């Protein structure tokens, strides 16, 4: 897909990125937003929303104009490097070294950014291993020379030349040391540091806890805290990040920097909601809360809608977090909330959440047209079916749109009737290369999306013993609605296993991964639910796993008793009928609804009907139009035939796998009005036998009026391409 897809407003000359960095992608100056107190900008959105893609766009468009460093916190290279010398390195120190190397390589206005403060801190850490011999410690310190741009680092920091100091460090190998290597290193450094350099190190490390204004004491304490591990190491690593930010500020505030540097530098942290990302973001937020302001613009990605649990105090409300949605026509007016006690204030006070935009229907059509090479299918009806199906399945999620577009562009759909959502998911993505450059064969787009959205996006806190089964667990849960329903499935699927995941924990892990919650569906994203439904039906031959899961839930709700209350389906009987409809068809469901028509309150009967009909039809012939139109004979009396027509019309509307025909709203209204007439006749008969105040009169009359309103409301919603039952996972997109 084009890297910039959907990011026009964010990347343009007046957009958020240019205003934060103070420069456009063409190098023109822009009045910077905010400051001196800057927020950490968290780009939030679930899998496939383009967070990492936006960071790559920022690096490519703005990297030639301002210093930009990019870190993928999901990669393990820094951890592996740290494990090679655990006494002198950590994943955090390796990441800071990597960031410094990128700023040092900056070739634009002002040249590379020197990092003397960070260097001194990393050197203290590298030299702090008391169990190592001098030779490996010298190698560790010398390894840091790469973060120092020649000349610029030493200017104003050391007296004499760099060779003098480097030679001193190398000479420590052959001389017996009276004390720890760290002491000898710092003694040599401060014996050679200039007045200006000492002032810089004092302003930085003199503030380290316990330093008392003495930089050498601060550096020794930092090295000792690093060796101690735990919280002490976290404090030391956070302080090293502060030292790097002070180096960046110094590069801009120096005489040369004020003359040559414009705008603000950027740090791009992809997958920043994992452990490494949090260890970078948290100290920056804490420092800024304490008033240690800097000019570094931090863009970080997070999957959770609230940016991550670490930002919030346990039990606190998240409503106050500043958030912004692109394409609103204005830029966010961020300001740190008043009050707040440093070290006790929640971290969200320093955050601006930017919600990743979905693609509008127009942008979806443009992307599909681009992937077809600008040539639409000859059959306009097929083209419209593809557009409608992609919109329903993707919800505007950019990766979903592009993958479906690639598959449909390479697939011929002979007629519109064959272009259902299931057929679109079966379309094959052409052979090519994956994001690592490895060749891949063509395969169904549903399998590609499951791999990209689920398998490669496992929750960080998913226990290792469940990683291989995560996809299978979610696959079974596609038929679940509430947590009770999901837990019933999980007990069965994991029976006999020592280590089990309960549905409550799975719901939390899904939220951590960025998938939305829906009160009516355990898998709260329609597109993901369709992908998992297709996979469940193919898990075993002839849809055996699909039927088994529905049969299990039928048994569970039968055992509860038909009158048992159900929060989503009104009664356990209706919940059981829903799973019966999905697995075995409509005959018994129609009979149940017909029998209940006169025994249940009409409002509850309508609610149960809607809940039952929200069932996926897969792996069986779709005769719902014929049944809704009354073109198929149904055994039973007139009422049962009316209810059968109504059930199938509602089912078509709620389980939308293709656009509704224009006749459906009328088909919905017809049986409801006919059933209303029946209740009106019953009310008239009751008046004659009981008088106008009888209970049967009131119930029948109220039911007749309600069905007339339902005929109007349901028909109108169907004409407006909306589901009849309001639902989080479909309300914002409609059904197309």
BELHU-V64575 format. One line per field, one symbol per residue. ss: DSSP state (A for helix, B for strand, O for the rest). psi: psi as a letter, one per 40 degrees, with the letter a starting at -180 (. if undefined). A space follows every 50 residues. Layout:
ss=???
psi=???
This chain:
ss=OOOOOOOAAAAOOOOAAAAAAOBOOOOOBOOOOOOOOOOBBBBBOOOOOO AAAAAAAAAAAAOOOOOBBBBBOOOOAAAAAAAAOOOOOOAAAAAAAAAA AAAAOOOOOOOOOOOAAAAAAAAAAAOOOOOOOAAAAAAAAAAAAAAOOO OOOOOOOBOOOAAAAAAAAAAOOOOOOOOOAAAAAAAAAAAABOAAAAAA AAAAAOOOOOOOOOAAAAAAAAAAAAAAOAAAAAAAAAAAAAAAAAAAAA AAAOAAAAAAOOOOOBBBBBOOOOAAAAAAAAAAAAAAAOOOOOOOBBBB BBOOOOOOAAAOOOOOOOOOOBBBBOOOOOOOOOOOOOOOOOOOOOAAAA BBBBBOOOOOAAAAAAAAAAAOOOOOOOOAAAAAAAAAAAAAAAOOOAAA AAAAAAAAAOOOOOOAAAOOAAAAAAOBBOOBBOOOOOBBOOBBAAAAAA AAAOAAAOOOOOOAAAOOOAAAAAAAAOOOOOAAAAAAAAAAAOOOOOOO OOAAAAAAAAAAOOOOOBOOBOOOOAAAAAAAAAAAAOOOAAAAAAAAAA AAAAAAAAAAOOOOBBOOOBBAAAAAAAAAAAAAOOAAAAAAAAAAOOOO OAAAAAAAAAAAAOOOOOOOOOOAAAAAOOOOOOOOOAAAAAAAAAAAAA AAAAOOOOOOOOOAAAAAAAAAAAAAAAAAAAAAAAAAAAOOOOAAAAAA AAAAAAAAAAAAAAAAAAAOOOOOOOOAAAAOOOOO
psi=ihdeheedddeideidddddeeiieeeiiihiiaiehiihhhhiiaheef dddddddddddededihhihhheeieddddddddgdeeiidddddddddd ddddeheaheaihifdddddddddddeeheeiiddddddddddeddehhh dddehediiaidddddddddeedehhhdaidddddddddddeiidddddd dddceeeihedfehddddddddddddddaadddddddddddddddddddd ddeidddddehiaiiihhhifeeaddddeddddddddddeegiiehhhhi iidideeideeiiheiiedehhiihifeeiihgihhiiahhieeiidedf ihhhhhiihidddddddddddefehiidhdddddddddddddddeehddd dddddddddehhhdiddegidddddeihhiiaiaeeeiiiiiiidddddd dddddefiidehideeddedddddddeeeicadddddddddddehehdhi hiddddddddddeeiiihdehdhehddddddddddddediiffddddddd ddddddddddhdehihddediddddddddddddeaedddddddddedeei idddddddddddeghhhheihgfdddddefehhhhiaddddddddddddd ddddgheiiiieeddddddcdddddddddddddddddddeieeidddddd dddddddddddddddddddefiidhhhdeedeeae.
